[in-house]
Amino acid sequence: MNIFYLFYLFFANGVKTFRSAAIGKYDGESDVMKQIREDMMNNSSSDSDNLRHDWQNVGRDVRNSFNKLSAQNG
């Protein structure tokens, strides 16, 4: 019974989407996309801090790996 209900939801969503596209309404956003966009726009300063911290970590990892490799190969 549950599979029929899931199929009904899938079919109803497809009909709704097709109807919106036939009318010409392409700019509808889902709630998930709105939330993602809001998070991206509100956290710009902390994102730059995170990117700088990640860049430093990558540089440190590369230096450590290079030092280990050069120590092994003499």
Residue frames as a rotation matrix with the C-alpha (Angstrom) as fourth column:
MET 1
0.568 0.823 0.000 0.00
0.823 -0.568 0.000 0.00
0.000 0.000 -1.000 0.00
ASN 2
0.417 -0.492 -0.764 2.85
0.207 -0.767 0.607 2.36
-0.885 -0.411 -0.218 0.84
ILE 3
-0.637 -0.696 0.332 4.42
0.458 0.004 0.889 1.89
-0.620 0.718 0.316 -2.59
PHE 4
-0.073 0.699 0.711 1.17
0.968 -0.123 0.219 2.96
0.241 0.704 -0.668 -4.25
TYR 5
0.804 0.344 -0.486 1.07
0.506 -0.825 0.253 6.10
-0.314 -0.449 -0.837 -2.16
LEU 6
-0.048 -0.911 -0.410 4.69
0.153 -0.413 0.898 6.89
-0.987 -0.019 0.159 -3.06
PHE 7
-0.640 -0.106 0.761 3.88
0.747 0.147 0.649 6.34
-0.181 0.983 -0.015 -6.72
TYR 8
0.440 0.870 0.221 0.88
0.885 -0.462 0.058 8.65
0.152 0.170 -0.974 -6.37
LEU 9
0.624 -0.270 -0.733 3.07
0.237 -0.829 0.507 11.36
-0.744 -0.491 -0.453 -4.81
PHE 10
-0.495 -0.862 0.113 5.66
0.310 -0.053 0.949 10.96
-0.812 0.505 0.293 -7.56
PHE 11
-0.405 0.439 0.802 3.01
0.908 0.090 0.409 11.13
0.107 0.894 -0.435 -10.27
ALA 12
0.681 0.704 -0.202 1.27
0.729 -0.678 0.093 14.12
-0.071 -0.211 -0.975 -8.66
ASN 13
0.255 -0.684 -0.684 4.58
0.144 -0.672 0.726 16.00
-0.956 -0.284 -0.073 -8.38
GLY 14
-0.696 -0.510 0.506 5.32
0.525 0.119 0.843 15.27
-0.490 0.852 0.185 -12.04
VAL 15
0.039 0.805 0.592 1.92
0.966 -0.182 0.184 16.56
0.256 0.565 -0.785 -13.13
LYS 16
0.757 0.217 -0.616 2.33
0.477 -0.828 0.294 19.67
-0.446 -0.517 -0.731 -11.00
THR 17
-0.169 -0.918 -0.358 5.78
0.160 -0.384 0.909 20.34
-0.973 0.096 0.212 -12.45
PHE 18
-0.659 -0.032 0.752 4.63
0.737 0.170 0.654 19.76
-0.149 0.985 -0.088 -16.01
ARG 19
0.425 0.891 0.161 1.64
0.899 -0.436 0.040 22.05
0.106 0.128 -0.986 -15.50
SER 20
0.572 -0.287 -0.769 3.87
0.232 -0.842 0.487 24.82
-0.787 -0.456 -0.415 -14.14
ALA 21
-0.547 -0.836 0.051 6.26
0.234 -0.094 0.968 24.43
-0.804 0.541 0.247 -17.06
ALA 22
-0.352 0.495 0.794 3.41
0.935 0.143 0.326 24.46
0.048 0.857 -0.513 -19.59
ILE 23
0.743 0.623 -0.245 2.16
0.649 -0.760 0.039 27.75
-0.162 -0.187 -0.969 -18.12
GLY 24
0.401 -0.688 0.604 5.67
0.303 -0.523 -0.797 29.18
0.864 0.503 -0.001 -18.32
LYS 25
0.789 -0.116 0.603 6.46
-0.583 -0.448 0.677 29.35
0.192 -0.886 -0.421 -14.62
TYR 26
0.519 -0.690 -0.505 10.10
0.254 0.689 -0.679 28.22
0.816 0.224 0.533 -14.44
ASP 27
-0.258 -0.755 0.602 11.38
-0.298 -0.531 -0.793 30.22
0.919 -0.385 -0.088 -11.51
GLY 28
0.770 0.583 0.260 9.85
-0.435 0.181 0.882 28.27
0.467 -0.792 0.392 -8.64
GLU 29
-0.393 -0.919 0.009 12.29
-0.563 0.233 -0.793 27.36
0.727 -0.317 -0.609 -5.88
SER 30
0.321 0.435 -0.841 11.91
0.397 0.744 0.537 24.59
0.860 -0.506 0.066 -3.39
ASP 31
0.958 0.086 0.274 12.24
-0.209 -0.447 0.870 25.21
0.197 -0.891 -0.410 0.32
VAL 32
0.621 -0.784 0.026 15.55
0.636 0.522 0.568 23.35
-0.459 -0.336 0.823 0.36
MET 33
-0.003 -0.623 0.782 17.02
0.908 -0.330 -0.259 25.61
0.419 0.709 0.567 -2.33
LYS 34
0.585 0.266 0.766 15.82
-0.008 -0.943 0.333 28.71
0.811 -0.200 -0.550 -0.48
GLN 35
0.974 -0.226 0.016 17.52
0.005 0.091 0.996 27.47
-0.227 -0.970 0.090 2.70
ILE 36
0.304 -0.910 0.281 20.79
0.911 0.364 0.193 26.73
-0.279 0.198 0.940 0.89
ARG 37
0.090 -0.227 0.970 20.79
0.624 -0.746 -0.233 30.15
0.776 0.626 0.075 -0.77
GLU 38
0.830 0.275 0.485 20.08
-0.178 -0.693 0.699 31.85
0.528 -0.667 -0.526 2.56
ASP 39
0.816 -0.574 -0.070 22.92
0.346 0.388 0.854 29.97
-0.463 -0.721 0.515 4.25
MET 40
0.104 -0.814 0.572 25.34
0.992 0.041 -0.122 30.89
0.076 0.580 0.811 1.48
MET 41
0.184 0.022 0.983 24.50
0.353 -0.935 -0.045 34.58
0.918 0.355 -0.180 1.61
ASN 42
0.883 0.276 0.380 24.47
-0.222 -0.469 0.855 34.93
0.414 -0.839 -0.353 5.40
ASN 43
0.815 -0.573 0.084 27.72
0.212 0.429 0.878 33.11
-0.540 -0.698 0.471 6.20
SER 44
0.845 -0.484 0.226 30.09
0.187 -0.129 -0.974 34.82
0.500 0.866 -0.018 3.77
SER 45
0.393 -0.751 0.530 32.55
-0.816 -0.551 -0.174 36.13
0.423 -0.364 -0.830 6.40
SER 46
0.336 -0.265 0.904 32.87
-0.638 0.642 0.425 32.82
-0.693 -0.720 0.046 8.23
ASP 47
0.924 0.005 0.382 33.26
0.256 0.734 -0.629 31.02
-0.283 0.679 0.677 4.91
SER 48
0.662 -0.736 0.142 36.28
-0.263 -0.406 -0.875 33.14
0.702 0.542 -0.462 4.03
ASP 49
0.171 -0.582 0.795 37.77
-0.982 -0.037 0.184 32.34
-0.078 -0.812 -0.578 7.43
ASN 50
0.587 0.110 0.802 37.16
-0.214 0.976 0.023 28.64
-0.780 -0.186 0.597 6.83
LEU 51
0.960 -0.243 0.139 38.74
0.203 0.264 -0.943 28.80
0.193 0.933 0.303 3.39
ARG 52
0.394 -0.861 0.321 41.83
-0.703 -0.507 -0.498 30.53
0.592 -0.030 -0.806 4.75
HIS 53
0.171 -0.277 0.945 42.13
-0.846 0.451 0.285 27.94
-0.506 -0.848 -0.157 7.52
ASP 54
0.815 0.168 0.555 41.69
0.085 0.912 -0.400 25.09
-0.574 0.373 0.729 5.00
TRP 55
0.838 -0.545 0.010 44.34
-0.133 -0.222 -0.966 26.64
0.528 0.809 -0.259 2.73
GLN 56
0.134 -0.802 0.582 46.79
-0.967 -0.235 -0.101 26.74
0.218 -0.549 -0.807 5.64
ASN 57
0.353 0.056 0.934 46.03
-0.515 0.845 0.144 23.12
-0.782 -0.531 0.327 6.52
VAL 58
0.976 -0.003 0.219 46.59
0.183 0.564 -0.805 21.99
-0.121 0.826 0.551 2.93
GLY 59
0.561 -0.819 0.118 49.91
-0.500 -0.449 -0.740 23.85
0.660 0.356 -0.662 2.82
ARG 60
0.062 -0.516 0.854 51.01
-0.969 0.174 0.175 22.24
-0.239 -0.839 -0.490 6.06
ASP 61
0.629 0.234 0.741 50.05
-0.162 0.972 -0.170 18.78
-0.760 -0.014 0.649 4.80
VAL 62
0.950 -0.313 0.012 51.95
0.057 0.133 -0.990 19.28
0.308 0.940 0.144 1.55
ARG 63
0.266 -0.895 0.358 55.07
-0.820 -0.406 -0.405 20.45
0.507 -0.186 -0.841 3.41
ASN 64
0.156 -0.167 0.974 54.91
-0.779 0.586 0.225 17.48
-0.608 -0.793 -0.039 5.80
SER 65
0.854 0.210 0.476 54.47
0.083 0.849 -0.522 15.03
-0.514 0.485 0.707 2.93
PHE 66
0.795 -0.606 -0.015 57.31
-0.187 -0.222 -0.957 16.57
0.577 0.764 -0.289 0.96
ASN 67
0.122 -0.773 0.623 59.61
-0.978 -0.202 -0.058 16.47
0.171 -0.602 -0.780 4.00
LYS 68
0.362 0.076 0.929 58.77
-0.454 0.885 0.104 12.80
-0.814 -0.459 0.355 4.64
LEU 69
0.970 0.039 0.239 59.33
0.184 0.521 -0.833 11.94
-0.157 0.853 0.498 0.99
SER 70
0.580 -0.810 0.090 62.64
-0.441 -0.405 -0.801 13.76
0.685 0.425 -0.592 0.78
ALA 71
0.103 -0.529 0.843 63.80
-0.967 0.145 0.210 12.17
-0.233 -0.836 -0.496 4.05
GLN 72
0.613 0.186 0.767 62.99
-0.136 0.982 -0.130 8.68
-0.778 -0.025 0.628 2.71
ASN 73
0.919 -0.200 0.339 64.75
0.387 0.297 -0.873 9.23
0.074 0.934 0.350 -0.61
GLY 74
0.227 -0.912 -0.341 67.78
0.839 0.006 0.543 10.89
-0.494 -0.410 0.767 0.89
